[in-house]
Amino acid sequence: MEFKTKEDVHNRAVQIEHIKQSDLINQLNLNIKGNKNAMGDVFEAWFGKPKDSASEPDLGVSELKATPFKKLKNGKISAKERLVLNIINYAELDKEIFDKSHLLRKNKVLELAYYEYNNDIPKSDWYFAKCVTYEMLKDKTDLEIIKRDWETIQSYVKNGHAEDINEGLTNYLAACTKGKNKNSLRSQPNSDVMAKQRAFSFKSSFMTTLLRNYIFGDKKSDAIIKDAKSLETQSFEDIIIDKFKPYIGMSVNEIIKKLNIPVKESKTIGKYNVAIVNKILGIKSRNGIEAEEFQKASIVPKTIQFNYKNNNKESMSLPPFKFKELAKEKWEDDEGNPSATLNIYFAESKFLFIVFKSDEQGNNFLKGIKFYRVPDEQRNSIIKNAWLSTVEELNDGVKLTYDERRKRVSNDLISAKDKMIIHVRPHAAHSSYINNVNSNELPKPARWINKPKEYSNNYMTTQSFWLNSSYIKKSVEDLL
């Protein structure tokens, strides 16, 4: 088949939608049973394209990419994984400019075929739900952030430190490991040190936003950057820092007057914190602090309230998990990339901590902001061990103890007292040990002590990992 325009490619792509994988395999006379990349192979075969590793776009005018999404328990749609683009040639990258780069040449126009990753049905019944043409040059703001990400990765190669590249360095575009296994190495031009083979990729958070905004029509968040030109002279992080600078050190009362924030009938310290942050950023958020750029870059904003004794009470909730899914996860894949949901979260995410502190009289002040990323060393040691402990407990059967006097259930999962950076605690509106909206199914029956008759062995209150309040405090102590 010959495709002269991206429109020709897209018109062919939409014809594959809603056809089961098994029917496509028969129709195209393919032999790919059991192949974990079956959906990608089927999509390429739909266009009559043989498998290769060419440096040009698959069809000359468009690059073909099949990519999975998943439905979360709350009904939202999320990308299952990053989108791998092309292998990085360190020697080539060292000499390139972005506008003429291999990355842009190959991936300027992507024909994305989204399919639902659903373990509850046979893979032979999977199908492509939606095909869409993504053009990297269309969104000027995204393009400037992608360009800065590319230049950040390139700078490590130019400085002879390709071995230090990691996915947390950048916002939308990352450099994930890519090879036969995690020990696949290649030379770099400005150092004798061998570096992991890597590929450019769009982060899973970026893919999730594309999915929700442009495919399922669920765009809800304002953008902070109103004019892409501002990104030509400043990084996204510097723009955020500059927005907050005029207000650092001011009292909350002064800020709400200056920003014309409505006065609330409440004496609760911290009642204005989120409203202040949204006003400073110039966004209107329905729930907390939501901005399009934060979602795409997996930047997690969090207001932190301290009292005059420098104590912060609140730990920070991380995304909830399903017990059965968590129990089956692996921390890394065969190539050494994060595979477990928690590992991906910490590898890709950075936090934007906005720190407030009250004095002895109850006056509240904006002390400062800080972008913070959990170090890889901590992610792959303490946090990994906490995650492994949780997985092992679930697979062995979590221990549940009912206290008749307090009418409460305790478990043996990690707690904040274990001082492992993270801990596990409920993420549901109400505790539940039966099958309902506040619980989910365990991979193995719980080991009960004093189980009430009406409680189940197979269901437990939905939990999530939480970032310890003590860890958050240590991360922002310099602002206090």
N, C-alpha and C positions, 0 to 999 in steps of 0.2 A: 504494500500500500504506500502511496505517496501523499504527503500532507504539506501543502504549500503555505498555509497560514495557521496561526494558533487557533483561529476559529474552526478550521477544518478538524484539528485535533480534538477540540472540545465537543464538537458535534458528534464525533465518533465516540468519545468518552461517555457521554450521557446515555448512549444506547446500551451500556453495560449495566446500568443501574437496576437493582432489584432482581437480578438473575442469580440463582444459587450457584455457589462454587462448583458443586458436582456437575451441574448442567453446563457450566462454562467449560469445565475440563473435558467433558464429552464432546461438546460442540467444537472445541478447538483441537481435539485429539491430542491432549497433553498427558504426560506421564509424570505427575508431580505429587502423587499420594504420599502423605506424611511429611511433606516439605514444610518447614516452619515459615518459609517465605512464599508459600503457595499463592497468597492473594496478590503479592507483587509480581510473581511470575505470570499469573493469569492476566493481570492488567497489561503487562508488556506484550504478551501473546495476542491480546485483543487487537493490538495495532500491527501485528505481524513483525514485531521487533525481536531479533535474537538477543540473547544475553551477551553483554560485553562490558568493558570498562572504558569506553571511549571518553575522550576529554570534551567532546562536543555534546550539545543536548541530544537526547535520545532520538528525537524525530527532526532534528535540524532547527525547528522553530519552537519546540517545547520539550521540557524534561518531564518524564513520567514518574510519578510517585504515588504508591499506594500506602495509606497510613491509617492506623487503627484509632478508634475512639472507644470510650466506655461510658456507660450510664452509672452515675453515682447513686447512692441510696437516697439522697435528697432530691433526686430527679434531674439534677444538672448533668450536662454533657462535658466530658473532659477528654483531652488527648491522652492516649495510653503511654506514649513515649515521644522522645525527640524525633525530629525528621533528619536523617543523615543525608547530606548533600553530596559532597565529593571528597575524596582523599586529598590531604594537604601534602604537596610536594614542597618541603622546606626550602630547597635550593631555588625553586621557582618563585615561591612566596617572597623570599628575601629581596627579589629584584622588581617586584610588581608595583603598580599603582592600582588603587581600587577600581577606578573607572574602566580599566582594561584588564582586570584580573580574571583568572580562570574561574573563580567563584561566580562572578557576575555573568561571564560568557556562557557558562553551563546552566546556571539556575535562574537566569533573568525572568524566564517564563516557566512556571511549574503547572502541570496539569495534575491536580491532587484528586485522588480517588479515596474517599473516606468509607471505611467499613467498621461495623461494630464488633469489638472483641468481646465475645460472649461465651463463656465456658459452660453456660447452662444449656447450650444447644450444640449439636455436632458441627465441626468446622465445615463439613460438606454443605451445611445449610447457610453458611455465612454468605453475605452479598454486599455489594457496594451500594451504600445508601445515597451518596451524593458525590458528584464530580464537579469541580470548580477550577477555574483558571486563576492562579495567583501570579500577579506581575510585581516583581520587586521594586520596579521604578515608579509605580503609581502613587504610593504613599510616601510623600517627601519626608515626613517626620520619621517614619520607620526606616527609610533608606539612610538617613543621616545617622541614626543610632546603630544600624547594621554596619555602616561604614566605619564608625568609631570602634565598634567591636572588632572588625576585621583588622584595623590598624593596631589595636591593642595586642591581638594575637601575633601580628607581623612583628611588632616591636620586640617581643620575646625572642623571635628567630633572629632578628637583626643584632640583638645583644648577646647572642650565643646561649640563650637559656630556654630553648624549646622544651627541655626536660621538665621545666617548672610550669608549663601551661596547664591550666585546669579550667573547668567549666564555670567556676564561680567568678572568674575575672571579668566577665562580660555580661551584657544585658539580654539581647535577643539572639545573637549569633554566637555559638560556642564552638569549641574544638574538642570533640569527644574522642576517646581512644577507639581505634578501628584496625583490626588485624585478625590473624588466625586465632590468637589468644592474647592475654594481657602482657605477654612477654615479647610481642612483636615490636622490634625496634628498627629505627633507621637513622642514618647520619643526618647531621645538620651542618649548614655551610660555615658558621662562625664559631664552631667549637668542636673539640674532639669527643665530647660526651655524646653518647647515643641517646636518642629521645624516643618515647613511645610514638608509634605510628598513630596519626590522628586524622580525623575528617571534620570538615565544617558541618555544623548541624544547627537547625533551629531548635531552641529549647522547647521542652514539652509545654511550658507555661505560654510561650509565644504561639505554639500550635493550638493550644486550648482556646486562646483568645480569638485566633482566626476562625476556629471552628464555631465558636459561639456567636461571634459578630457577623461573619460573612456567609455562613452556611446555614445555621439554624436561626438566624435573625434575632439574636438574643442580646444585642448590644445595649448595655445599661450604664456604662461608666463614662464620665467625662474624661477628657484629655487635659493634662496639665500644660503641655506644649501647644500653644495656639498658633505659633508661627515657626515652621521648620528652620528658618534662617538662623534662629537663635542657637541652633545646634551646630552651626558652622564654626562658631567661635568658642563654644562652651560644651562641656560634657553634660549629660543629663543630670548626673549627681551634683555638679557645680551649680546648675540652674536651681536645683532644689535648695541647696545650701544658701544661695543668694536670696531666695525668697524668704527664708527664715531669719537671716542676719539682722534686719531692722528690729526684730521683736525679742531677740535673745536678751535675757536679764530683766525684761519688763514683767510687771505683775499681770495676772489674768484680768483684773479689773481695768487696767490701762489698755490692754489689748482689745477687750471687747468694746470699749468706748471708741478706740481708734478705728476698728474694723466694722463698727456699727452692728455688732451682734446683739440680737434681742436678749434682754435681761430675763433670767428664769427665776421663778419662785421656788428656790431650793437653797439649802445651806450645805449641800454635799460638795466637798472639795473634789474637783475633777469633773464637775458637771459640764464645764465649757471646753474641756481639752480637745475633744474630737471636733467640735464646731470650729474652734480656733484653727486647728490644722487644716481643715477643709477650706476655710476662708483664706488662709495664707496661700494655699496651693491653687486657689481659684477654681475649685470643683464643687459640684453639688452631688452628694453621695446619699444613697438611700439607706445604706447600712454600714456604719463605721466610716472608714477612710478608703474609698474605692476610686482608683484612677486607671485609665486604660494602660498607661505606660507601666504602672506597678504590676498589673496583671500579666502583661506580656513579658516583663523582665523577671517575674517571680521576686519582686521586691515586696517584702511584707512590712507594712507600716504598723507601728504599735506605740501608743502613748503609755509612758511609764510614770506612775505617780509615786513620789517619795514624800515621807513626812519630815519634820524638822530633825528627827534623829537619824535620817538617811536610811529608813526602812521602807521597803516596798513589799506589799503583802501578796500581790497577784503573780502567779505563774502564768505562762502564756500557752494557750491551747494550740495544738497543731492539728492537721486534718484527721478526722476520725477514721477508724479502720473497721473492716469486717474481719472477724476472727478467722474464718475459714480461709480467706484470701491471704491474710498475713501469715498464717501457718504454712502456706505453700511457697512463700517468696524466698528468693535467694538475695543475699546482700549485693553481690555483683554478678554480671553475666560473664560468659567465657572470655570476652575481650577486656574485662576489667572495668567496664562501665557500671555505674550504679544501676541496680535492677530493682531492689526493694523500694517501695514507695517512699519510705522515710529517708533512705539513702539519696534518692533522686531529689527529694525536697531540700535536704541540707546541701547537696552538691550544687544545685542550681540557684538556690535562694540566697538573698541577702536581706537583712533586716534594716528597716529605718526606724530607729528608736528615737522618739520625741519625748524628752525628759522634762517633767514638771516637779517642782518641790515646794512644799508649804513651809511657812515659818511657824513659830510658837503661837502667834496670834491668829493663825488660820488663813493668812494671806498666801495665795498661790502664785508661783513664778515659773515662767518658761526658762529653763536652765540651758537648753541646747538640744541639738540633734546629732545623730551619729549613724552612718551606714556601717553595719557590722555583719561580717560573714563568719560562721563557725569554721575554725581552721580544719583543714583536711586531716591533720594528725588526730584531732579530737573526734572527728566524724568516724574515722576508721579504727579507733581504739575504744574510748569510753562509750560513745554513743552506739557503736556497733555491738559492744558487749551487752549493753542494756537491751538492745533490739534482740540479740540472740537469746538472752535470758527470757524475754517475753515469748518468743516463738517456741522455745523449748517447753515453757510452762503450758502453753496452749496445746501443744502436741502431746504432752504427758497427761493433760487433764488438770485444768486450773483448780486450786484448792479454795473452796468457798466455806466460810464459817458464819453461821447465823448466831447473833447475840440476842437471846430472848429478852434480856432486860432492856437493852437499847433499841430493840427491834431493827437491827441493822445487819447487813452482810459485809464481811471483809474478805479480801482475797490475798493471795501471796504474790501478786505481780509487783514489779519494782515501784518503790515510792520515793518521794522527795528526800526522805531520810537516808536513802542509799547513796545520795550525792553522786549520781552518774550523769549529770547535766540534764537528763530528761527523766520523766517518770510517767507512769500510766495511771489515769484516773477517769471517772465517768465523763462522757460527752453528751449525755442525754438529758432531757428535761426532767425525767423522773427515773428512779431506779426500777428495774424490771428483771424478773427471772422467769418470765413466761414469754411466749412468742407474741410480740407486739411492736409498735413503732419505736419504742425506747430500748429495744434489745436486738441482738443478732445471734445467729447460731454458732455454737462452739464446734471446733473440729473434732473434739473428743469429749465425752461426758465429763462434767465437773466432778471433783471429789469433794463431796459435801460432809460437813459436820453440823449436826442439828438442822437438817433440811426441813423446812415447813412443807406440809403435804401438798400445798397448792403450787409450790415452786417446781420448775423443771430442771432436769439434769443437763439439758441441751441448750439452754438459752441463758444469756447474761446481759446485763446492762451494757449498751454500746459504750466503748471506751475510746480514748485517743491518747497519744503521747503528748506530754506537756513539757515545755522548757522551764526548768527550775527558776524560781524567783531569785534565788541566791546567785545563779549563773548570770541572769540578766543584770543584776546589781553590779557584779564584778566587771561586766562588759562596758558599763557606762559610768564607772566610778570617777573617771577623769572629768565628767561634766558636773559633778556634784560639788 
